[in-house]
């Protein structure tokens, strides 16, 4: 809902909301950004467009009728200053996990409904939210209906040469859905992450827990090569892989524990050389777990041999602080960091969940150098199915597919970035005020994008300053706005 009034010839945007108390966003990394001479350009003249989401759902990614002009006089309000001449990381995109369960729900939609939904999610136009990155599981995740790998064998058998390797389980739903998405967005980036190696490679021969036996390190490296090669034959390019989803937790189904020393040795002695020998250009990303153990990443990156094969590190935020991404980036600034998973527990609470997600995931991870932001997961049904026995029983999808399609809190938190910040955008400098956490980007076509959350217990009136001009606007408590000019 939009309210307008005139005061000192300034248009103010007011948005209804409510309060939830959250901790402040982490501070900007100390790493030096790139400085250009863009501020030497003449003063900018233009207006700001605004898209708004209120915690009471009175506005859901709603474009506001009135633009905000850059004509505000000097005033007493706090100011978010945008400096497009100071740049940080280039973004690979904003996206979500396409689990096997999500793919099966999408597959079962009527064709015209399925096509309309995929266009809404993956095209980049006024009627879509422009998702540009997908994470998929290599083999089953816990949000598949059953556990599988691409090399399942009877108990007691092994297949070190991978003669029985078969993408078959994914050819039913996941691969066809991916192929349809890539027709809409051929530039979409895809990350693959395994939840477990095939059971015959594991110490406990079980889908839950256990570790990769050293005698199968070479076979598992070949498994990754086969996966990337055969997905390519299906028209699907895997841009990056992580080596193990949540390697420090062995309680999920499926799951596998891989300590940092094990992952280091696997990368430097097996996976890295196997990719090099096969001419595989897919990025190798390590860790893929919580922010409370950044040493997992830095310990591996400290190994000079492993380091040469690694593109970067991936993080979740079920533990620790989002500033861990900056700690790893600052220790190894030549290596990338990625934010690869965060779930919404169902049933969600729209206002509080949106506030936490926008502050910590959308704003927090990107202000701490993340090149991608990937939520978990795209779709579930009204009972949070499908999932494996022992898998997540309350993972709410960005959309719920049941008798119809409903859009949930993670859809809107993601869309506030994905719709406006395509791959190739660059984060630019902005000061983060205590009650107005924010992040700013410059898109490939030169637009500026500012995402702001009001984290206070009252309406906040503030300025957006850019290129020697001020615009004044207001945002009520708990509301999120994306400003574009």
Residue pairs with C-beta under 8 A, 6 or more apart in sequence:
1 15
1 16
1 54
1 58
1 59
2 13
2 14
2 15
2 52
2 59
2 64
2 65
2 66
3 13
3 14
4 11
4 12
4 13
4 14
4 66
5 12
8 72
8 73
8 75
9 71
9 73
10 71
10 72
10 73
10 75
10 472
11 66
11 68
11 69
11 472
11 473
12 461
12 472
12 473
12 474
13 50
13 52
13 64
13 66
13 68
13 473
13 474
13 475
13 481
14 459
14 474
14 475
14 476
15 52
15 54
15 59
15 474
15 475
15 476
15 479
15 481
16 54
16 56
16 58
16 476
16 479
17 54
17 55
17 56
17 351
17 454
17 475
17 476
17 477
17 478
17 479
18 55
18 56
18 351
18 477
18 478
19 456
19 457
19 477
19 478
20 55
20 351
20 352
20 355
20 356
20 478
22 355
22 356
22 359
22 455
24 434
24 437
24 455
25 322
25 359
25 360
25 363
25 364
25 367
25 432
25 437
26 321
26 322
26 323
26 326
26 364
26 367
26 368
27 323
28 367
28 432
29 326
29 329
29 330
29 367
29 368
29 369
30 326
30 330
31 326
31 329
31 330
31 333
31 369
33 86
33 87
33 88
33 429
34 86
34 87
34 88
35 85
35 86
36 85
36 86
36 87
37 85
38 84
38 85
39 83
39 85
39 467
41 467
42 467
43 467
43 468
43 469
44 70
44 466
44 467
44 468
44 469
44 485
45 70
45 469
46 70
46 485
47 67
47 68
47 69
47 70
47 471
47 485
48 67
48 68
48 69
48 70
48 464
48 471
48 473
48 483
48 484
48 485
49 63
49 64
49 67
49 483
49 484
49 485
50 63
50 64
50 67
50 68
50 473
50 481
50 482
50 483
50 484
51 61
51 62
51 63
51 64
51 416
51 419
51 420
51 481
51 482
51 484
52 59
52 61
52 62
52 64
52 479
52 480
52 481
53 59
53 60
53 61
53 62
53 354
53 412
53 416
53 479
53 480
53 481
54 60
54 476
54 478
54 479
55 350
55 351
55 352
55 354
55 355
55 477
55 478
55 479
56 351
57 350
59 479
60 407
60 412
61 129
61 412
61 415
61 416
61 419
68 464
68 471
68 472
68 473
68 483
69 471
70 466
70 469
70 470
70 471
70 485
71 469
71 470
71 471
72 463
72 470
72 471
72 472
73 470
74 470
75 463
75 470
75 472
77 461
77 462
77 463
77 472
78 433
78 435
78 436
78 460
78 462
78 463
79 431
79 462
79 463
79 464
79 465
79 470
80 430
80 431
80 433
80 436
80 438
80 450
80 452
80 462
80 463
80 464
80 465
81 430
81 431
81 465
81 466
82 428
82 429
82 430
82 440
82 448
82 450
82 464
82 465
82 466
83 428
83 429
83 430
84 428
84 429
84 442
84 448
84 466
84 467
85 428
85 429
86 428
86 429
87 426
87 427
87 428
87 429
87 442
88 369
88 426
88 427
88 428
88 429
89 336
89 366
89 369
89 370
89 371
89 426
89 427
90 371
90 424
90 425
90 426
91 366
91 371
91 372
91 421
91 422
91 423
91 424
91 425
91 426
91 427
91 441
92 132
92 133
92 189
92 239
92 338
92 371
92 372
92 423
93 131
93 132
93 133
93 188
93 189
93 372
93 418
93 422
93 423
94 131
94 132
94 133
94 362
94 372
94 373
94 374
94 414
94 417
94 418
94 421
95 131
95 132
95 133
95 134
95 135
95 189
95 372
95 373
95 374
95 375
95 414
95 418
96 131
96 133
96 134
96 135
96 374
96 375
96 376
96 377
96 378
96 398
96 410
96 414
97 134
97 135
97 136
97 137
97 141
97 143
97 341
97 374
97 375
97 376
97 377
97 378
98 134
98 135
98 136
98 174
98 177
98 178
98 181
98 377
98 378
99 136
99 137
99 141
99 143
99 144
99 377
99 378
99 379
100 137
100 140
100 141
100 143
100 144
100 145
100 169
100 170
100 173
100 174
100 386
101 143
101 144
101 145
101 377
101 379
101 380
101 385
101 386
101 387
102 143
102 377
102 378
102 379
102 380
102 397
103 173
103 174
103 176
103 177
103 178
104 145
104 172
104 173
104 386
105 379
105 380
105 381
105 386
105 401
106 114
106 117
106 118
106 173
106 177
106 378
106 379
106 401
107 114
107 172
107 173
107 176
107 177
109 117
109 401
113 405
114 180
115 180
117 399
117 405
118 177
118 180
118 181
118 184
119 127
119 128
119 184
120 127
120 128
120 129
121 128
121 129
121 131
121 181
121 378
122 128
122 130
122 131
122 181
122 184
122 185
122 188
123 130
123 184
123 185
124 130
124 132
124 185
124 422
128 419
129 411
129 414
129 415
129 418
129 419
130 418
130 419
130 420
130 422
131 185
131 188
131 414
131 418
132 185
132 187
132 188
132 189
132 418
132 422
132 423
133 188
133 189
133 190
133 191
133 372
133 373
133 374
133 423
134 178
134 181
134 188
134 189
134 190
134 191
134 374
135 190
135 191
135 192
135 193
135 340
135 341
135 374
135 376
136 174
136 178
136 190
136 191
136 192
136 193
137 144
137 192
137 193
137 194
137 195
137 245
138 150
138 192
138 193
138 194
138 195
138 224
138 227
138 241
139 148
139 149
139 150
139 169
139 194
139 195
139 196
139 198
139 254
140 146
140 147
140 148
140 149
140 169
140 195
140 196
140 254
140 388
141 193
141 195
141 245
141 254
141 391
142 195
142 252
142 253
142 254
142 255
142 387
142 388
142 390
142 391
142 392
143 377
143 380
143 386
143 387
143 388
143 391
143 392
143 395
144 386
144 387
144 388
144 391
145 385
145 386
145 387
145 388
146 388
147 196
147 207
147 253
147 254
147 388
148 169
149 196
149 197
149 198
149 199
150 165
150 166
150 167
150 168
150 169
150 198
150 223
150 226
150 227
151 159
151 162
151 164
151 165
151 166
151 198
151 200
151 223
152 198
152 199
153 159
153 164
153 198
153 199
153 200
155 205
157 200
158 200
159 165
159 200
159 219
160 216
160 218
160 219
161 219
162 219
162 222
162 223
162 226
165 223
165 226
165 230
167 175
167 227
167 230
167 231
167 234
171 234
175 231
175 234
175 236
178 190
178 234
178 236
179 234
179 235
179 236
181 188
182 188
182 235
182 236
187 423
189 239
189 240
189 372
189 423
190 236
190 237
190 238
190 239
190 240
191 238
191 239
191 240
191 241
191 242
191 285
191 338
191 340
191 372
191 374
192 227
192 228
192 231
192 238
192 240
192 241
192 242
193 241
193 242
193 244
193 245
193 288
193 340
194 242
194 243
194 244
194 245
194 256
195 245
195 252
195 254
195 255
195 256
196 202
196 207
196 254
196 255
196 256
197 212
197 216
197 220
197 223
197 256
198 223
199 205
199 206
199 207
200 216
201 212
201 213
201 216
201 219
201 220
202 210
202 211
202 212
202 213
202 256
203 210
203 211
203 212
203 213
204 210
204 211
207 253
207 254
207 255
208 250
208 251
208 252
208 253
208 254
208 255
208 390
209 250
209 251
209 255
209 256
209 257
210 250
210 256
210 257
211 256
211 257
211 258
211 259
211 262
212 220
212 256
212 258
212 262
212 266
214 265
217 265
217 266
217 269
217 270
218 270
218 274
220 266
220 270
220 271
221 266
221 270
221 271
221 273
221 274
222 274
224 241
224 271
224 274
224 275
225 274
225 275
225 278
225 280
227 238
228 238
228 241
228 280
228 282
229 278
229 280
231 237
231 238
232 238
238 282
239 282
239 283
240 282
240 283
240 284
240 285
240 311
240 338
241 282
241 283
241 284
241 285
242 285
242 286
242 287
242 288
242 314
242 340
243 258
243 263
243 266
243 267
243 271
243 284
243 285
243 286
243 288
244 256
244 258
244 263
244 288
245 255
245 288
245 289
245 341
246 252
246 255
246 288
246 289
246 290
246 316
247 256
247 257
247 258
247 259
247 263
247 287
247 288
247 289
247 296
248 257
248 259
248 289
248 290
248 293
248 296
249 255
249 257
249 289
250 256
250 257
252 390
252 391
252 392
253 388
253 389
253 390
253 391
254 388
258 266
260 295
260 296
260 299
260 300
261 299
263 286
263 287
263 296
263 300
264 299
264 300
264 303
264 306
267 284
267 286
267 300
267 306
267 309
267 310
268 303
268 305
268 306
268 309
271 284
271 309
272 284
272 305
272 306
272 308
272 309
272 310
274 280
275 282
275 284
275 309
276 309
283 311
283 312
284 309
284 310
284 311
285 310
285 311
285 312
285 313
285 314
285 336
285 338
286 296
286 297
286 300
286 301
286 310
286 312
286 313
286 314
287 296
287 297
287 300
287 313
287 314
287 315
288 314
288 315
288 316
288 340
288 341
289 296
289 314
289 315
289 316
290 315
290 316
290 317
290 318
290 319
290 320
291 315
291 316
291 317
291 319
291 320
291 321
291 322
291 323
291 324
291 325
292 319
292 320
292 321
292 324
293 320
294 320
294 324
294 325
294 327
294 328
297 313
297 328
298 327
298 328
298 331
298 332
300 306
300 307
300 310
301 307
301 310
301 313
301 328
301 331
301 332
301 335
307 332
307 335
310 335
311 335
311 336
312 335
312 336
312 337
312 338
312 371
313 328
313 335
313 336
313 337
313 338
314 337
314 338
314 339
314 340
315 322
315 324
315 325
315 337
315 338
315 339
315 340
315 365
315 370
316 339
316 340
316 341
316 342
317 339
317 342
317 360
317 361
317 364
317 365
318 342
322 360
322 361
322 364
322 365
322 368
323 368
324 368
325 337
325 339
325 365
325 368
325 369
325 370
326 368
326 369
328 335
328 337
329 335
329 337
329 368
329 369
336 369
336 371
337 368
337 369
337 370
337 371
338 370
338 371
338 372
338 374
339 361
339 365
339 370
339 372
339 373
339 374
340 372
340 374
341 374
341 375
341 376
342 357
342 361
342 375
342 376
343 376
343 377
343 392
343 395
343 396
344 353
344 357
344 375
344 395
344 396
344 408
344 409
344 410
345 394
345 395
345 396
346 380
346 384
346 394
346 395
346 396
347 396
348 396
348 408
348 409
348 410
350 409
351 478
353 409
353 410
353 413
354 409
354 412
354 413
354 478
354 480
355 453
355 455
355 478
355 480
357 375
357 409
357 410
357 413
358 413
358 416
358 437
358 451
358 453
358 480
359 437
359 453
359 455
361 373
361 375
361 413
362 373
362 413
362 414
362 416
362 417
362 439
362 451
363 432
363 437
363 438
363 439
363 451
363 453
364 437
365 373
366 373
366 427
366 439
367 427
367 432
367 439
373 414
373 417
375 398
375 410
375 413
375 414
376 395
377 395
377 397
377 398
378 397
378 398
378 399
379 397
379 398
379 399
379 400
379 401
380 395
380 396
380 397
380 400
380 401
381 400
381 401
381 402
382 400
382 402
384 392
384 393
384 394
384 395
384 396
387 393
387 395
396 408
396 409
396 410
397 408
397 410
398 407
398 408
398 410
398 411
398 414
399 405
399 406
399 407
399 408
399 411
400 406
400 408
412 480
413 480
416 451
416 480
416 482
417 451
417 482
419 482
420 441
420 443
420 447
420 449
420 482
420 484
421 441
421 443
421 449
422 443
422 444
424 443
424 444
425 441
425 442
425 443
425 444
425 449
426 441
426 442
427 439
427 440
427 441
428 440
428 441
428 442
428 448
429 440
430 438
430 439
430 440
430 450
432 438
432 439
433 462
434 455
435 454
435 455
435 456
435 460
436 452
436 453
436 454
436 455
436 456
436 460
436 462
436 475
437 452
437 453
437 455
438 450
438 451
438 452
438 453
439 450
439 451
440 448
440 449
440 450
440 451
441 448
441 449
442 448
442 449
443 449
447 484
447 485
448 466
448 484
448 485
449 482
449 483
449 484
450 464
450 482
450 483
450 484
451 480
451 481
451 482
451 483
452 475
452 480
452 481
452 482
452 483
453 479
453 480
454 460
454 475
454 476
454 477
454 478
454 479
454 480
456 477
457 477
458 477
459 474
459 475
459 476
459 477
460 474
460 475
460 476
460 477
461 472
461 473
461 474
462 472
462 473
462 474
462 475
463 470
463 471
463 472
464 470
464 471
464 472
464 473
464 483
465 471
466 485
473 481
473 483
475 481
